[in-house]
Amino acid sequence: MSIITVILILIVAFIAGMEGILDQFQFHQPIVAATLIGLATGKPLEGLLLGGTLQLIALGWMNIGAAVAPDAALASVASAILVTVNGASITEGIALAIPLAVAGQVLTMFVRTATVAFAHGADRKAAEGSFRGVELYHLSALVLQGLRIMIPAAIILAVPAELVTNALNSIPDWLTGGLAVAGGFIVAVGYAMVINMMATPKLWIFFALGFALSAIGDLNLIAMGIIGVVLALLYLQFSPEFNQGSGGGGGGASSNGGDPLDDILNDY
């Protein structure tokens, strides 16, 4: 493995660690982080398959109040390294992602506790009127979150592949299988939580239609996406709640004389 590959992996790990707090560009999400590591190691297919599966599991992971969810960043980065660099199978990567997420949860609690001192330091700089000092404390705390993922990633990269392979082979099948089954349960919980947030009586028909269309084997994901966009646009165009300004004799035009669909798209 070249030094460029190692540097790219560590950069992805560092950004994923920061994004676990920022939530701006979602680099900590498994489907993004694992795919980027797959690209860096020359195994994009393995990274994408691993990240897509882990993403379904991470759908049910969210921070609620003071409760810290399992860490998707460490789970995705570490398992992607094990699969794309150390030769673990995708099934083994998925099974190991759950305990890795719990370990990441412990790490992030330690880091967040340590950053309390940074908050007090920022308060002192704010009292002194030093904006630069407040920014430095803020950025330093963010760097700690990046190191929280980058350091374990570097440790995994430093361990010989043979040692990792032997450790994976020593894991009993009942434990790997049990973790895989638990991951499947978490996927179902994640789907249920997302559907529960989106479900309305007016949208259930599209949920049922999606199951029917998925049975058509000749349709790939691009075709399914096009059908979904068309159905969404038709729903916006014909739904009365989005066309309350339409009047008779106007040919479906809104009260301001424009196209209702254009008005809706402009608003969004």
N, C-alpha and C positions, 0 to 999 in steps of 0.2 A: 504494500500500500504506500503510495507516494505521500510526500509531505504536504502537497497541495490538497490532497483528499482529506488528510487529517485536519488541516487548517479550516477547510470548508465545513467539515462536520462540527468542529468546535464553534465556528461562527454561528451555524444554525442552532446549536445547543444554547449558546449565549443569548441569542435573540429570542428563542423559545422561552427561556427562563424569564426574561424581562416581559415578554408578552403575556405570561401567566398572570401578571399584575396589571399591565396596561390595558389589555383587551382591545387594542386599536386595530391591528392588522391580522389577528388570529393566527400568528405563527406558532402558537403553542398547541393548536388543535392537531390531533394525530394525523388527519389526512393531509395537512400541510407540512408538518415537521417531518413525518416519516417519508413523504414523497421527496422532499428536498434532500434528505439524507440518502435516499435511493438514487437520486440524480448525482449527488456528489460522489457516490461509490460506484457509479456505473451500473446500478441495478434498479432502474426506475420502476419496473413492473412489480418487483418484490416490495419496494417501498410503498407503492400505491395500494397494492392489495392489503398489506399490513395496516396502513393508515386508514383505509376505508373501513376495515373491520373494527379497528379500535375506535373510530369515530362513532360508530353505532353504540359502542359501549359508553363512550364519553358523553353521549346525549343526556344521560341521566345524572351527570356530575355537575353540580352547580353550587356556588357558595350562597347560603341563605343565612342572613344575619351574621352572627359570629361563628357559625359552623363552617369549617373549611372542608371543601370537597377533596376527594383523592386527586392527586396531581397528574393531570393529563400530559403535561410537558415532559416530565421525567419518564413517564411510562412510554410515550411515543418515541422520544429520542433514544432511550436506552434499549428498548426492544428493537428499534430500527437498526441500531448498531449491531446488536446480536444477530439479527437476520442477515443484513447486507454485508457485514464485515466478518463476523465470527462463524458464519455458516449454519446458524440455527434455522430450523424450519419456521414457516409462518405460523403454524399451529403452536409451536413452542414459544414463539414471540408473543402470541396472543395470551397464552397461559401465564407467561412471566410478567405481562404488563400489569396485571392486577396487584401482585405484591410490590412491584416497582412503583405503582401509583400510591400505595399506602406509605412506602418509604419516602416518596416525594412529599407526601402530606406532612410527615413528621419534619422533614427538612424545611419546608416552607413555614411551619410554625416556629421553628428555631430562628429562622431568618427574620420573621416578622417581630419576634420578641427582641432580637438584637437591634432592630431598627427603631425601637422605642428611644434608645439613646440618641439616634440621629434626629428624631423629632424634637427632643429637648435642645439639642444643639442648634437646630433650625430656629427654635423659639428664641434662643439667645441672640442669634444673628438678626432675627426680625426686630428684636428690641433695640439692637444697635443700629437698625436702619440699613443693614447690609443685604441688599437683594442678591448679590453674587454669592454671599455665604449661604443664604437659604437655598439657592440653586445647587450649590455644590453638595450640601447635605442631601438634597432630594436625589440628585444624580448618583451619589454614593450608595444610597439605599437601593436604588434601582440596579446598580452594578452588582450588588450582593445577590439580588434575585437572579441575575444572569449567571453568576458564578455558581449558584446553587445547582444549576443543570450542567454547566460546562465542566465543572470539576469531576462529577461522577462520570460524565461522558469520556473525559480524558483518562480516568482510571480504567474504564472498560476497554478503551483502545490500547492501553498499555499492557493489559493482561494478554499473554500469548493465546492465540486462537485454539491451540491444542488443549490448554487448560480449561478454557470455556466449554469446548466440545465435550471433554470428559465430564465436566460438572453437569452439563445438560443431559448427557447419557446416563448419569447416575441418579437422575430424578425418577422416581418410580412412576409407572404408567397411571396408577390410580390417582396420584397427586396431580399430574398434568391433565388427566381427563376431568378430574373434579374442578380444577381451575377453569378449564374450557367450558364446562357446563355452567359454572357460576357466571362466566362472561356472557354466555347466551342468555341467562336470566336477566342480567343487567341491561343487555340490548333491548329485551322486551320492555323493561321498566322505562328505559330512555324513550322508546317509541311511544309508550303510553303517556308519558309526561308531555311530550311534544304534541301529540294528538289532543290531549285534554286541554292544552292551551289554545289550540287552533279550532277545535270542534265547535261548529254552530249548525243548527238545523239546515241552513241554506247551503252549507258546504259538504254535508255528508254524501251527497250524490256524486261529487267528484272523488271522494275517498273510495266509494264503491266502484266507480268507473275505472279508477287506477288499477284495482285488482283484476278487473275484466281485461284491460288492455295488456297487463303484464303476462297474460296467458298466451298472447300472440307472439310466437317465437321469432317471426320474421322482422319484428320491430326492434331496432337497437336503441341505445340510450338517446342518441341524437333525435331519432324520430319521435320517441316518447317526449322529449323536451319540447319539440316543435308543437306536438299535439297539446301539451300542457299550456304553452303560451297562447295558442289559438283559443283554447277553451277559456282561459282567463280573460282575454280581450273580448270574446263574445259575451262573457258574463258581465263585464263592465258595460258593454254597449247596450245590452237588453235588460239589465236589471233595473226595475223601477226606482230603487233607492239611489241609483247613480244618475238617473235621468228625470229628477223631479222638476227641473226647469223646462222640460220639453212641453211644447204647446201645440195645439191643433193648427193645421194650416201652415206650419213652419217646416214640414218635412222632417220632423225629428230634431230640429235645431233647438238649441238652448235659448234661454231668455236673452242672453247677450248676443245672439246671432251667430255664435260659433258652433263648432262640432262638439257635442257632449263628450265624446271619447277623447278628443284632443284636450278639452278642458281638464278632464280627469288625469290624463297622462302628464299635463303641465303641472298640475297640483302636486303630483308625486315626484 
